Amino acid sequence: MSGIIAVILAGFSNGSFPAPAKGITAWKWEHIWLVYSYCAMALLPVGLALAFGHRTILQQLFRYPGLAEKVAIFGMLFGIGSLLFGVSLVRLGMAITNALVNGIVAFCGSLGPVLIGSVRVRSASLSWLIGGLVLLALSLVMCAAASVSRDRAQGAEGSGSGPVSQSIGAVFIAVLAGIMSAMINIGFAYGAPLATAARDAGCPLILASVAIWVPVLLGGAIFNVGYPAYVIHRRGEWSMFLSSNNMLLWVRASSMGILWFGAILLYGFGASMMGSGGAVYGWAVIITVSILTSNGWGAVTGEWKNSGAKPKVLMWLSTVLLVSSLVLLAGHHLPK
């Protein structure tokens, strides 16, 4: 039960992490993403390992360098997926991109650990997982339809309206973004022996997963920090960081990193508490709760004003399917 609660809280945190960036105009996307990525994928995981568990966490990376390197490769693939997600947003628009990418992330991230042999799931349990993922996929399709209908009602011009060949290429990029982004959870499952070794060496359970997150997230940081830094350097915009009026922007961008890494940390703890299937069912649960939370933020911040009745009905139906998916996935792990 405590594992499910931790994963649900992780979903709330993950769904909320973009909120601090809403309304920022003094910085461009690359400035926000650079501060967020550095905080979430480098500063916090490495800092936490050095401050509280260097003798139990970092030692495992030196004891098992081959495993740590392989886990970091999964992180690099995740980093590529994050960048491709940004490309998809421009080409397809937010509604279709979010539905398509999140659906693929949920499927690949949940089934990937099973396919690579890191997690074994009984056939009866697998039917629960697939049933929950099907409901999740249907809800995302409904969510996309609601978002497109809302944008049309509000007079917004959709993206991805070019030639068919361009749309097919954009969809291919979005599919690739989803597959690559799911690698963060496959890396987590593959690197489970690192967390086990850290826990056996005396590391608290809440921090044991940091032994996995350090190589995974440093791998992801290569692209998520490197690409925004390249764009800023090419445009000569480093001075935007130095203005004395930008302290609040630093705080807001950093808080994004705190929320995102906090979600990852809680997920690692909760998935471990859920047992052998935690990296499978837990991943589907965190994605579901994250989507519910982000939809809630959209409603609170007025994204659905003046959209008419049809988009709101579609969104409510999407929410019902999401909640049903969550009950199916989480309920399977509740104490009988």
Helices and strands as residue ranges (DSSP letters): H 2-16, G 19-21, H 29-38, I 39-43, H 44-52, I 54-58, H 59-63, H 65-92, H 94-115, H 123-153, H 164-181, H 183-190, H 192-200, H 205-208, H 210-235, G 238-241, G 244-246, H 247-273, H 278-300, H 309-331
